[in-house]
Amino acid sequence: MRKNKIIIVASASAAILIIIVLNLAVRNKKNQEYVLNKNDNVKLKDVETYYELMDFDEDDLREYFKDDVVNQRTLKFFMHMDEMFKDSTGLEDNLERARQYLDSVMSPRLADKMLGLYKTYLEYQIDLQSKIKEWDVPLTPDEAIARLHRLQNYRRSVFGMEDADAIFGAGVKAEEYSIRRNAIINDNNLHGDEKERKLHTLDGNMWGDEANTLDADVMPYTRYQEKLRLYKKDLSELHSEEERQEKLRQFRREIFDPDQTRRFEDVDRLIADEKKVQEQYVAREMEIQSDSNLDQEAKEKKMRELQDATFGDEADAFRRSRAIEKVLKQARK
């Protein structure tokens, strides 16, 4: 009997474990799916429009909403109206003021349609405030993507899929791309070539034929800094500083023109020379400090002579920095 109980408990535990594993697998698979991908109607130009500064005077409004009230500018227009009517006494007062405003800047047909959509938006905002309190704060990229899925699915249930993606899609796609991209770049377990393959796949999956234009306006120095982040693991695994410098030179030749590359090399040489001077100074300083034949006054005199000889016109600045370091060191004790 006892043996049967043990078998039953073990079977139940195994079943629970299987359920947990399956739930995790389903959740991970869901998070691997894109909130918005290359097959959706959100394009790079929509993201650019979403982030540009917008004026909402009467002429602009006629141009922005000449075809329909739903597009990538709608959300910012609603935020603009939120600001205009922020001192409203309640939902009804807000909507009445919005109605008067819209009637003054739009045709009756568009004004009625925009007011109906704005009412839905206000109610959505109120409901979202209570719902979002129940959602966990994301701590990982996977959790951030899961939250984005949940948020956009809720919007789709309120506005309908087509309108929700048109109104919120540009911001969502930009955020999703940023989360996924940074997750790859900051993955310390991946080598640079693996990261670049994953980024290439991500770009294609999210932007399709537009992927090739993503970095068209990225400045060379920004691309270089990102290259260093991509190849952080590779650089850390090199056996010598010489190998590391050679790898950096390789990256620079890939990204910069010959003149820019030469300026980098000039800076490298300057830094190397300064480092060598500092190392020689520290070694000589240690010799003076450890010389038992010198009293403290003689040591300080020799140290000052060494500083003058090593740093020239910068010797006084060096001594001031040393004095500040000592004060800070004492303060931390």
N, C-alpha and C positions, 0 to 999 in steps of 0.2 A: 504493500500500500504506500509506504513511504517512498519507495522507488518510483512508483507511478506519479506521486506528487512532484518529485524532483524533475521527472521528464516533462510533466505539464508546465511547471514553472520555467524550465529551460526553453521549451517550445514557445511559450508566451514571450519570453525575453527576446528570443531570436526573431519572432514575428514583429515585435516592437522595433527592434534594430533595423529590420528590413524596411519597415514603414518610414523610419527616420531617414534612412539612406535614400529611399525612393523620393521622399519629399525634398531632400536636399538636391537630388539630381534634377527633379522637375523644376525647382526654383532656379538652379544654376542655368538650366537650359533656357528657361524663360528670360533670365537676365542676359543671356547671350543674344537673344533676339533684339533687334533694334526697335526703339520706339518709333523712329522715322528713318527710312533708308533711301537708297537711290531711286526706288520705284515710286516714292511719294512725290507730291507736287511741290515740295519745298526745295528751292534751288539756291545757289550761292547768292544770286542777285536779291532774293527775298531776305536773306540774312543781312546783306549789306544795307538794304532798305530799312530793315528793322532797327539797326543800330545807328542809322544816320539821324542827325538833328532834324526835327520837323517843326514847321510853323503851322498853326491851324487858323489862319485868317480865312475869310470867306472865299477868296479866290483859290487858296490852297485846298480847301475842303471840296470845292467843286471838282478840282482836278483829281484829288485822291479818291473820291467816291463817285466818279461820274458813271461808272458801270454798275457798281453794287456796294453795299455797306460792309461786306465781308471781304477783307484782304489783310495783307501783312501790316497795314497801318491802323487797323481797327483798334487793336489793344492799346496803342499809344494814344489814340484819340480818346478812348474811354478813361485812360489815366489822366489825360488833360482835363476831361470833364469832372473826374473825381476831385481834382485840385480846384477847379472853378467852384464846385458846389460843396466844398468840404465843411462849410459851416451850416449845412442843412440841418433841420431839426429832426429829420427822420427820412425813411424811404420815400414816403409819399411826397414830402416837400422836395426832396432831391429830384424825383421824377418830374414833378411839375415844373421846376426850374429848368430841367433838361429839355422838357417839351417846348417851353417858350424859346429857349436858345436855339434848338434845332429848327424850329419853325422859321426862325429869323435868318438862317444861313443855308437852308436846303429846300428843295422842292417838297411839297406836301407828301408825295409818295415816299421819297427817301427819308424824310424826317420821321414819318410814322414807322417805317421799317427799322430805322436806327434806334428809335426810342424803345421799340419792342425788344431789340437785341440788347440794348443797354440795361433794360429792366432785368433781363435774364442774367446779365453779367453781374449786376449788383446783388441779386439773390444768390448767385454762385459764390460771390466773395463772402457773403455772410455765412453760408453753409460751410464753405471751405475752412473758415476760421475755427469752427468747432470740430470738423473732421480731422484737420491737420494736427490737432493736439493729441489725437490717439495714435498718430504715426511715430514710429521710432526715428530718432535723429540718425541719419546715415553716418557710419564711421569708416566705411570702406568704399572703393569704387563700385563694387557689386551692389552694395546697399543703396548707393546714390542712384544707380541705374534703376534698381527696383522701385525706388521712391518716384523716379521720373515716370516710369511705366504707370504706376498707380495714379499719379497726378493727372497725366494726360488721358488715361482711361476714364477717370472721373469727369474730366472736361468733355470728353466725347459723349458720355452718358447725358450730360446737361445740354450741350450745344448741337449734338450730332457730330459724327466723325469728320465729315467734310468741313464744316464750319469751325470746329475745334482746331483742326490741323491748319486751317487757313489763318485763324486768329492767333493761335499760340505756337504754331509749328516752327516758325523761324527761330524763336528764342529757345524752344525745346531742342531743336536739332543742333543749334550752336552749343548748348550746354552738354548735350549727350556726346557730341564729338569731342569737346574739351575733356570731359571725364574719361572717356575711353582712350583718348590720345595720351593724356598725362599718366594714366595707369600703365600704359606700355612704356613710355619714356622713363618713368620712375621705378620700374621693376628691376630691382638690384640682382635678380637671379638670371637675367637674360643678357647675352652678349649683344653688341651693337648690330651685327648683321641680322640677328633674330628680331631685334626691335624694328629694324628698317623693313623687314619682310612683313611683320605684323602691321606696321603703319601703312604700308602699301596696300595690304588687304583691306584695312579699315577705310582708307580713302576711297577705294573702289566700291566697297559695300555701301558707303554712306552717300557718296557724291557721283558715282558712275563716271560718265564721260567728262564731268567737270573736275575730276580729281587732279588732272595734270595742271590745272591753273591755280591750285590751292596756295602754292608758295611763290607765285609769280611776283608778288610785291614785297616779299620778305627780304629785309636788309641782310647783306652778307654776314655782318657781325652777329646778327641774331641767329642765322643758320649755323654759324660756327659754334656759338655757345650751346645750341641744341645738340650739335654733333658731339660735343664733349659730354653732355648728359647721356646721350645714347650709348656712348662707348666708355662710360665710367668704369664698368666692370673690366673691360679689356685693358684699359690704362692701368688699373690697379694691379693687374696680374703680370705686368711687364717687370722684368728682373732688374732693370737698371734705369737711371735717369736718362742715359743716352738713348735707350730704346724709346722711352716715353717722349723725349723731344723729337725724335725722328717721326714718331706717329703723329705728333702735333703738326709737324711740318707737312706731312702727307695730307692731313685734313685741310690745312691752309691752302695748299696748292689746288685742291679740289674745289675750294669755295671762292678764294680771292683771286684777283688778277695779279700779274707779276709784280707790279709796283706796290700793291698792298701787301703782298707776301714779303717783299724785301723790307718794308717798314716794320713788319712783325719781327723779322730776323734781327733788325737793328735793335729793337727793344729787347729781344732775347739776349743779345750780346751785352747790352747795357746792364740788364738784370744780373747776368752771370758775372760780369766784372764787379758789380757792387757786392754780390754775394761773396766773391773771393776776397775782396777787401775786408768785409765784415769778419769772415772766418780767420783771416790773418791777424786782424786786430784782437779778436777774442783769444786766440792762441797766445799772442804776445802779452795780453793783459793777464792771463792766468800765470804766465811765467813771472811777471813782476809781483803779483799778489802772493805767490808761493816762495819768493826769494827771502830766505831767512836772514840774509845778510843786510837787508834793508829795514829801517824803521818805518813807521806809518807815514811820517812826513816825507821821507825819501821816496816811498812808493807813490804817494800822491803827486809828487813832482814829476816822477818818471811817467806816470799815467797821463798827466797833462801834456807832457812833451810828445808822448805817443799819439794822443788824440789830435794835437796840432799837426803832427807829421802825416797822420793818416787821413784826416778829414779836411784839413786846410781851413778855408773860410767857413765851413760848416761845423767846425769843432765846437763853437759855443752852443750852437743849436743841439748838437749831440749831447753835450753836458747837461743842457736844460732838460732834454728828454729823459736822461738817466736820473736826474734829480726827481722828476715827476714820477717815474717808475718806482723809485724808492718810497716816496710818500704814499703812493697807492698800495704798495706792498705792505707797508706798515698799517695802513687803514684796514686792510683785510684780515689782519691778525686778530 
